Amino acid sequence: MTKTTVNLQAINDVKDFVNIVMKYDFDIDLVSGRYAVDAKSIMGIFSLDLSKPIELNAHTDDADKFLKEIDRFIVK
């Protein structure tokens, strides 16, 4: 599993993020506090507190290409 932290501030950020995530066949979860949602679900993402960075868990060991694609959302 690969973990990182992402920041999705605007509606367009969420739309772009979901479009990228949908390309990958492994499971990707977003965790905020005690809530975890499927990163492929726009409605699920909007149920989270987007004012703070969100933990991302990609259930794969080969996430290099995925991480490059979502680089602009990753908190550094």
Buried (B, 14 or more C-beta within 10 A) or exposed (E): EBEBBBBBEEEEBBEBBBEBBEEBEBEBBBBBEEEBBBBBEBEBBEEBEBEEBBBBBBEBEEBEEBEEBBEEBBEE
